[in-house]
Amino acid sequence: MKPTLLVLAAGMGSRYGGIKQIDSVGDHGETLLDFGVYDAQKSGFEKVIFMIRKDIEKDFRERLFDRIAKNMDASYLFQSQDSLLSEEQKQLAGNRKKPWGTIHAVLCAKDTIKEPFAVINADDYYGRESFSILAEHLGSLERGSTEHAMVGYVLDHTMSRSGTVSRAICNVQDGYLVDMEEHTKIGFAGENVVSHRETGDLQLTGKEWVSMNFFGFAPSAFESFSSYWGEFIQKNSTHEKAECYLPNGASRIVTNHEGKIRFYNTQESWFGMTYSEDRENVKEQLAKKVRSGYYPEKLWKY
């Protein structure tokens, strides 16, 4: 069975200052996500599911979805503040504006996805090699498998000069993930790389392996994520900013002995749309890949 690609595209874009998921960066109106989905299709993914917000549906269809749906099996689902919450939890979370995070987004697809699947962010460029790695891994899984996978990147290949980034630093042993720790404010201090934490700044080398939210899961992961989400929302239903992060949920699969996560790595350099200042760099990087023949002049047939 060929794997499915789940794209997390319901974020608010607060640091970017707009709906970066559907911002045009290609010569023919393509978004960064067009290139990621194109790479996924070329690497063996059979279908793509987008997780979006209801309020961007019209623009999303016009500026991205409709052309992809003409070229690939594509659909979309909605993530809202109330998704997965009980009536009591909805009341307690009445003042919240911020999305609940990436575990919440993945769980919104639980009733739809029955096959092995990969997860990506809508605003990150991962490289075709990474899609090929996960497609091969997911395509080899047997029914009921509890072996998952991820592709890790070198930290200093994933930094932005425009501000801090959120990355999960990985602890890896014998080709498998041991655990991950989410760092929400990693940035440059001159030429040094520093994680700004509430408990104090942590100096990093820049050569750490980090998660870019590029995971491959067997369907069994949904059970683990449901348990993790249940504990999270019970503690944080009144919190206006707490987020349930996918790297933490994935790490918990390992630490709770509910499965393994095979760690693959790549030397691909990340680029993405974290800040509005990143847009010109993204356009330039993609234009270079088109000129080199890595991508065709027009990605899709219209």
N, C-alpha and C positions, 0 to 999 in steps of 0.2 A: 504493500500500500504506500503510495507516495504521500509525503508529509504536506501539512498545511502551514501557511505563514500567517501568524496573528500580528497585526500592526497596532501598536498602542498610539492612538492619534487623538485622544480626548483631552490633552493637556491644555492649560490656560494660556501658555506662552507669556507669562508675566515678565520674565527677564528680556524676552525678545521684543515685546511690545506689539504683538499682533498674532494672527493665526498662521504660525510658521509652517504648519503641516501642509498648507496649500499655497504657500508663497512661490511664485514663479522664479526659477533660477536657471532654466534651460533656454536655448535659443528659440524654441517653439512652444514656450509656455509650460514646459515640464517643471514639476516640483522635484525636490530632492528625493521624495518618496517614489516618484516614477522610476528613478534609476535603481533604487533598492528592489522594487518589485520586479523590474526587468531582470536584474541579476538573479533573483530568487527563481524566476521562471526558467532562466537559462541553466540553472543549477539543479533542477529537478523537482521544484515545488509545484504541486498540481493546482492549488487554489490559494487564494488570499482572503482573509477576513479582516476588515478594519474596525477598530473600536473607536467610535467618535461620540461627540456630544450632539444632541438633537438640534441645538441652535445653529450649528454650522452645516447641517445636512445639505441645504440648497447650494451653498458655495462649494462644498465638498464634492457634490455630484458634478457641478458644472466645470470645476477647475482641476479635477483629478479622476474621480471614480468612473464616470461614464466612458472615458477613453480606455481605461484599464479593463473595464468589464467587456469591452469589445474584443479584447485580446487574451483574456484569461478568465477562468472561473473565479468571480469576485463577488463578495457580499459585504454588508456592514451591519454592525450592532451598535446599540446605544449604551453608554455609561452615564449614569446620572448620580447625583448626590444620594438619592433614595435607593438606588440599586442595592439589593441584598440586605437591606435594613428592615428590621421588624418595625411595627407601628410605634412601639415605645422608643426604639432607637432613633426613628425619624423625628420624634418630638424632642428628644435630647439633643439632636444635632441640628436643630432648627436655625441656628445662627451661622452655620458653616457655609463658606463659599468655595473653599479650595477642594479639588478632587481628593479622594481617599488614597490614591497612590496606585502603584503598578500591580500589586497583588490583587487589589480590588478590580482593576481593569481586566486582568486575566480571568478572574473568576466570573466576570460577566459573560464570558464565552463558554462556561462550563457545560451548559446544556446543548451547545451547538457543535463543539469539537469532540469527536470520538476517536480520532486517529492521532499518531504522533505529530507534534507541531513545534514550530520555532516561534520565538517572540522577538520583535524588534521595536525600537522607538521610531517614531515617524520622522524625527529631526536629526538622525544620525546617518552617516555614510559608513558602511561596514566593509565593502569590498567583496567582489565576486568569490574570491577564494574562501571566505568565511561561510558564505551560503553553501558552497559545494561541500565543505567539511560537514556542516550540520545535516545537509540533505542525505549524504552518504550514511552518517551515523543513524539518523532517524529511520531511514529506509531499511536498516538491518535489524531493527528491534522486533522481537517476538511479542505476541499478544500477552498482556499482563506484565510486561517488563517494568522494572523499577530502576533501570539504568538511564540516566538523563545525560545531558551534555551542555557544554558552554564553550564559547570562543573567547579567550582572553586577549587583551591588548596591552602593549607596553605603555605605562602611564604617560610618559612624556611625548608619546605619539598621539595623545588624546586631549592635550591641553589647549586652552584658548587664551590668547593674550588680551582678550576683551573683558575678562573677569573670571571668577571662580567657577569650578565645575563640580558636579557630584559624581563620585566614583566609588565603587566597592573594591577594596584591596583584597586580593585573593591569597590564601595560603594553600599551596599545592604540594602534594607528595605522591611520587610514583605515578604521575599522570592523572591523578584524581584530585578533586577539590577536597580540602580538609575543612575550611570555613572561609567566610568572607565578612568583612566589616565595612559598612557604609560610611563614607566620609562625604559630607554634604557641601564642604567649602574648601576645595583644593585649588590653590592658585600659585602664581609666581610672586616671589619676593625678590626682586632683582632677577638673578639667574637661578635662584634656589626655588625648589618646589616645597610648599608648606601646606599642611592640612590645618585649617583654623577650626579648633574645637572649643566647646564650652569649657573644657578642663585645661585648655592651654594649647598653644601651637605645637604641631608635631612636624619635625623636619623629615622630608622624604628624599629618596635618591632620584626619583623620576623613572627608575627602571623596574618598579614594582609591576606585577601583573594585576590588571584591573578588569572588572566587569563593565561592559558597555550595554548591559541588558540584552545581550544576544545569547539566548538560551535555547536549547532543544529539549523538549519534554515528552516522555511517554504520558498517555492519559492518566496513569496512576498518580501523577503529580497533583491533580485537582483535589484529591482527598487530603493530601498534606496541606495544600494551600487553604482549603476550607477550614481546617482545624486552626491553622495559624491566624487566619482572618477572624475567626470566632473569638479567639483570645484577645486579639488586637481591639476589635470594636467594643468588646465588653469593658475594656480599660479606657478607651479613648472616645466614646460616643459623644461626649460633651466638648472634646478638644477641637479647636477651630483650625489647627494647622498640622497636627500629627499625621504622618503618612505611613502606609503599610507597604514597605519596599520589596520588590521582587528579589533582589539579591539576598536580603535577610531571610525571606521565605524559602529560597532555594538552599541557602546554607543550612537552614533548619532541617531540611530533608536529610542532609548528611549527618548532622550532629545528633538527630533523633534516630538514626539508623533505619530510616524509612526508604532509603535508596542510595544510589551512588551518582555522582556527577563527574563524567569523564571531562577532563580539562584539555581542550585543544588550544593552541596558540597561533597567532599570526603576527607578522611584521607589518601588516597593512597600517597605514597612517589614517587615523580618524580625521574627518572634518564634519562639521555640523552647524546647526542653526540655533545655538544657545542664545546668542545676543544678536541684535540687529546689525552690529558691526561685522558679524561673521558672514553676512550674506554675500558680499563682494568676493571674499575668498572662496566660498562655495561655488559661485558662478565661474570663477577663474579655474578652479580645479576641475570642474566638470567639462568646461570648454576644452581644456588640455586633453582630457580623455577622449573627447569626441574627435579632436584634430588628429590624435594618434591612431584612431581607428578602433579603440577599445569599445566605444559605443558608436552605433550608426548615427548619421546626421539626424534622423528621426527615429525615435525609439519604437513607436507604435504605428500600426496601420489604423487609419481613420476611416 
